[in-house]
Amino acid sequence: MNALPPIFHYWSHTYLRPMVEEFDVRHPDEWFANHLHESAVRTGTDRPRFISIGAGNCDTEVRVAKLLRQKGLDGFVIECLDLNTHMLARGRELAKAEGVQSNVGFVEGDFNRWRADGRYDGVMASQSLHHVMALEDLFDEVRRALHPTGMFVISDIIGRNGHMRWPEALDDVQRFWQEMPTEYRYNRLLSRHEETYENWDCSDEGFEGIRAQDILPTLLERFEFYKFIGFANVIDPFIDRAFGHNFNADAEWDRAFIDRIHQLDEAGFADGRLKPTHMFAALTLSEPPQRQYSRGLSPEACVRTA
């Protein structure tokens, strides 16, 4: 159940992959590797120092380290910051097993109270910011620690707090929900049938999405957006781990159903009625020479202000 369902991969391969390929990226790990590599080139540091905020088991960081080595970067370190000692221990073992132990470091600490002990050529955050309570403090510290020409590279969730749907999106979810066969409304994670979609607040447990809706506007106050991809909203509950496993990714009806929801999302982003709930972003401290926004969708346009 921890694995993403096949219908997610159908959707991501069909719709998300072309968005990231516009940025010469073929896989999410490359989003980090490419921009950290660019950061190292921009800073001109002999031994680039990076940090990953909320690294967990450090599996992403190990893969990114391998990609950076493939790009010819040498002498770098990605420091993995996390509060969980056991996760960092697993990361240490993984880095050793993958042969990148010299390129991955480990820092035990709370990202809500983190204080850098020096300058970093690049900072990354992979699906961690939606767990942060003290966003302002964290982003201020990233600003203080980041090299003037380095980048803050992010993949995260930027929808409503607790991963809830905003009212306008919830109406669409409920409408599509009633089109689904009854057996598709079974929540595989909670082992229960949901005749109507329950707009559950996930922040009640584990700080999940605790301040997700504040991430984008708080970043806009402190950084310049160099590259940005905003995507997905109404589609989320239909391709997630709870309900996505009910779909058959090879069935014509199932694929057409997902296609229609994606098209509704994109139309909603275009006219401003809906706002993306996910983003890839590369940010700088000063105004970049050029900006690249997928489908022309700016980060400012993706903030829900009402």
Secondary structure, DSSP 8 states (H G I E B T S, - for coil): --S--HHHHHHIIIIIHHHHHTTT-SSHHHHHHHHHHHHHHHHT-SS-EEEEET-TT-HHHHHHHHHHHHTT--S-EEEEEES-HHHHHHHHHHHHHTT-TTTEEEEE--TTS---SS-EEEEEEES-GGG-S-HHHHHHHHHHHEEEEEEEEEEEE-SSGGG---HHHHHHHHHHHTTS-GGGGEETTTTEE-SS-----GGGTTTTTTTHHHHHHHHHHH-EEEEEEEE-STTHHHHSTTTGGGS-TT-HHHHHHHHHHHHHHHHHHHHTSS--SEEEEEEESS--S--EEGGG--TGGG----
